[in-house]
Amino acid sequence: MLDLGCGEGSFGSADSPFVVIRVDLQPGASRPANLAQADAAKLPFGAACFDAIISNHSLEHFDNVQGALEEIGRVLKPSGSLYVAVPDASTLTDKIYRWVGRGGGHVNPFVSDQELADRIERTTGFRHVGTRTLCTSLSFLNRKNLVTKPLIRWRQKQLLMAGGGSDPSLCIVNYVARLCDRFFGTRLSVYGWAFYFGALHEPFDGHVWTNVCVRCGSGASSLWLLHENKVRRRWLITGYRCPACGTRNLFTDDRHFSHFDFPPLNPKVRGASSA
């Protein structure tokens, strides 16, 4: 599996039954294992050598998106799978992120999910299977994610809009945004999209996940949280602890946000892509 534009690693792989190769042109201070420092548009790998590729919030940072997509199509096996997640540059969350991060390194503003999906499919040769809306938790405003005091001081004004960037204040801000989206049809909770291409080995689920951790940014399905008995009600507050980091978050039912859902393009697809 190729983790493209990985930074310090897009996901953990210590207990995974597959080998993860990570690529970044400018890796972070904590260099993950199996790291290749390389340009996404000039990957140092042979053709059709990866079973899966994950590009998790990296396309918006690439100077040469077209070249990167062509390389993805070259190194991914015809029977492989491709996952791409990007921010929607038209959303309030992305505008806040760019303001707080002084651009945040986003050099490619994607504003149409269909246009981007068509471009990826056309360039890589892998069939677009489905799209999922991604919700934000504003975790980039969490003061516990700012590791140094100078950073906290520099972002004090930005943090004020999120109640100082504490876990409880971010929970409240996110919950109010979810309520506005539910009752008024706004998109305050939306951050971007996740695209799936190629071979999928289970039915695609395009339902939005509105429960996203205010600390680590991990998302979870509300039905899964309920099934695993992770949702607790205390007094009038219904919350859950993030399965990834244990932070307490307010709970929302994904079924109230069906207007964010994407229908599967072909839910019975199991085979190879058209590459």
C-alpha positions in Angstrom: 0.0 0.0 0.0 1.2 3.5 -0.9 0.6 6.4 1.5 1.1 9.3 -0.9 1.9 12.7 0.6 2.0 11.1 4.0 3.6 13.8 6.2 4.3 11.8 9.4 1.9 9.1 8.3 -1.7 9.2 7.3 -2.7 6.2 9.4 -1.1 3.7 11.8 0.1 0.4 10.3 1.9 -1.4 13.2 -0.6 -4.2 13.3 -1.6 -4.2 9.6 -1.3 -7.3 7.5 0.2 -5.3 4.6 3.4 -3.4 3.9 3.0 0.4 3.8 5.4 2.5 1.7 5.1 6.2 2.5 6.1 9.0 0.2 6.5 12.7 0.9 8.6 15.4 -0.7 9.1 17.2 2.6 8.5 14.7 5.4 7.9 15.8 9.0 10.3 15.6 11.9 9.0 12.2 12.9 9.9 10.2 9.9 7.7 7.1 9.5 9.1 3.7 8.5 9.5 2.8 4.9 9.7 6.4 3.8 10.7 7.5 0.3 11.4 11.2 -0.1 10.1 11.8 -3.6 8.0 14.0 -5.8 4.4 12.6 -6.3 4.7 13.4 -10.0 8.0 11.4 -10.3 7.5 8.3 -8.1 10.6 6.0 -7.9 8.6 2.8 -8.3 7.9 0.3 -11.1 4.6 0.0 -12.9 1.7 -1.8 -11.3 3.5 -2.5 -8.0 0.9 -1.4 -5.5 -2.4 -3.1 -4.4 -3.8 0.2 -3.0 -3.0 3.9 -2.8 -4.2 6.4 -0.2 -3.9 10.1 -0.9 -5.3 11.5 2.3 -5.6 15.3 2.0 -2.5 15.6 -0.2 -3.7 16.5 -3.7 -4.5 20.0 -2.6 -0.8 20.4 -1.7 0.8 19.1 -4.9 2.2 21.6 -7.4 1.7 19.2 -10.2 -1.6 17.5 -9.7 -1.8 16.1 -13.2 1.6 14.5 -13.0 0.7 13.0 -9.6 -2.5 11.5 -11.0 -0.7 10.0 -14.0 1.9 8.4 -11.6 -0.9 7.0 -9.5 -2.4 5.4 -12.6 1.0 4.0 -13.5 2.1 2.4 -10.2 -1.3 1.0 -9.1 -2.2 -2.5 -10.2 -5.2 -2.9 -12.5 -7.0 -4.8 -9.7 -6.0 -2.1 -7.2 -8.0 0.4 -5.1 -7.5 4.1 -4.8 -8.7 6.4 -2.0 -8.5 10.2 -2.3 -9.6 12.8 0.3 -9.5 16.5 -0.3 -11.0 19.7 1.2 -13.9 21.6 -0.5 -12.4 25.0 -0.9 -15.9 26.6 -1.0 -16.7 25.6 2.6 -16.4 27.8 5.7 -14.1 25.3 7.4 -11.5 25.4 4.6 -11.6 29.2 4.6 -11.0 29.2 8.3 -8.2 26.7 7.9 -6.5 28.8 5.3 -6.9 31.9 7.4 -5.5 30.3 10.6 -2.7 28.5 8.7 -1.8 31.4 6.4 -2.8 29.4 3.4 -2.2 26.0 5.0 -0.2 24.9 2.0 -3.4 24.5 -0.1 -2.3 25.4 -3.6 -5.2 23.7 -5.4 -8.7 24.9 -4.5 -11.1 22.1 -5.4 -14.8 23.3 -5.5 -16.6 20.6 -7.5 -16.7 17.0 -6.4 -18.0 15.7 -9.8 -15.3 17.6 -11.8 -12.5 16.3 -9.5 -13.9 12.7 -9.6 -14.1 12.8 -13.4 -10.6 14.1 -13.6 -9.1 11.4 -11.4 -11.0 8.7 -13.2 -10.0 10.0 -16.6 -6.3 10.5 -15.7 -5.7 7.3 -13.7 -8.0 5.0 -15.7 -9.6 3.7 -12.5 -13.4 3.7 -12.3 -15.1 6.0 -9.8 -17.1 3.9 -7.4 -18.4 6.4 -4.9 -18.0 9.6 -2.9 -18.6 10.4 0.8 -19.0 13.9 2.3 -16.4 14.6 5.0 -17.4 16.6 8.1 -15.0 18.7 10.2 -14.4 18.8 13.9 -12.2 22.0 13.7 -9.4 19.9 15.4 -6.9 22.3 13.8 -8.2 24.9 16.3 -7.7 22.6 19.3 -5.1 24.2 21.5 -3.8 20.8 22.6 -2.7 20.2 19.0 -0.5 23.3 19.1 2.6 22.0 20.7 4.5 25.2 21.5 3.5 28.4 23.4 4.6 30.7 20.6 2.1 29.0 18.3 -0.7 29.4 20.9 0.1 33.1 21.3 0.2 33.6 17.6 -3.2 32.0 17.2 -4.9 33.5 20.2 -7.3 35.6 18.1 -8.2 32.6 15.9 -8.7 30.4 18.9 -11.2 32.9 20.4 -13.7 32.1 17.7 -13.7 28.5 19.0 -13.9 29.3 22.7 -10.1 29.2 23.2 -9.7 25.9 21.4 -10.5 23.7 24.4 -12.2 20.3 23.9 -15.5 21.3 25.4 -15.8 24.6 23.5 -15.0 22.8 20.2 -17.7 20.2 21.0 -20.2 23.0 21.5 -19.2 24.8 18.3 -19.4 21.6 16.3 -22.7 20.6 17.8 -24.3 24.0 17.0 -23.0 23.7 13.4 -24.6 20.3 13.1 -27.9 21.6 14.4 -27.8 24.4 11.8 -27.1 21.9 9.1 -29.9 19.6 10.2 -32.6 22.2 10.6 -31.6 24.9 8.0 -29.9 22.8 5.3 -26.5 24.7 5.7 -23.1 23.2 5.1 -21.3 24.5 8.2 -20.1 21.0 9.2 -18.8 20.0 5.8 -15.0 20.0 5.2 -14.5 18.0 1.9 -15.0 14.7 0.1 -13.6 11.2 0.1 -13.5 9.4 -3.3 -13.2 5.7 -3.9 -11.9 4.3 -7.2 -11.1 0.8 -8.6 -11.8 -2.5 -6.9 -13.8 -2.5 -3.7 -14.4 -5.8 -1.8 -17.5 -4.7 0.1 -20.5 -2.6 -0.8 -19.8 1.1 -0.9 -21.5 3.2 1.8 -21.9 6.8 0.9 -23.5 7.9 4.2 -21.9 10.8 5.9 -20.2 10.4 9.3 -21.0 13.4 11.4 -19.1 12.2 14.6 -15.6 13.5 14.2 -13.2 13.9 17.1 -12.4 17.4 18.2 -8.9 16.3 19.3 -7.6 13.8 16.7 -10.0 14.3 13.8 -11.0 10.6 13.5 -14.5 10.0 12.2 -16.9 7.2 13.1 -20.4 6.1 11.9 -23.1 6.8 14.4 -24.6 3.4 13.9 -21.3 1.7 14.6 -20.9 3.8 17.8 -24.3 2.8 18.9 -23.8 -0.9 18.0 -20.5 -0.9 20.0 -22.2 0.7 23.0 -19.8 3.6 22.9 -22.6 6.2 23.3 -23.5 7.4 26.8 -26.2 9.8 28.0 -25.4 11.8 31.1 -28.1 14.2 32.3 -29.3 15.8 29.1 -26.0 15.3 27.2 -25.4 12.4 24.8 -21.7 11.8 24.0 -19.1 9.2 23.1 -15.4 8.7 23.6 -13.3 8.7 20.4 -12.3 5.1 19.6 -8.9 6.4 18.5 -7.8 8.8 21.2 -10.4 8.6 24.0 -11.5 12.2 23.9 -15.1 12.9 24.9 -17.3 14.3 22.1 -21.0 15.1 21.6 -22.9 12.6 19.7 -25.0 13.2 16.5 -27.1 10.7 14.6 -26.0 10.5 10.9 -29.5 9.6 9.8 -30.5 13.3 10.4 -28.0 14.4 7.7 -29.0 12.3 4.7 -28.9 15.4 2.6 -25.1 15.1 2.7 -25.2 11.5 1.4 -23.9 10.4 -2.0 -25.7 7.4 -3.6 -23.4 4.5 -4.7 -22.6 4.7 -8.4 -22.5 0.9 -8.7 -23.0 -0.9 -5.3 -22.4 -4.3 -6.8 -19.0 -3.7 -8.2 -16.3 -6.1 -6.8 -14.0 -6.6 -9.7 -11.0 -4.9 -11.3 -11.0 -1.3 -12.6 -11.1 -0.4 -16.2 -7.4 0.4 -16.2 
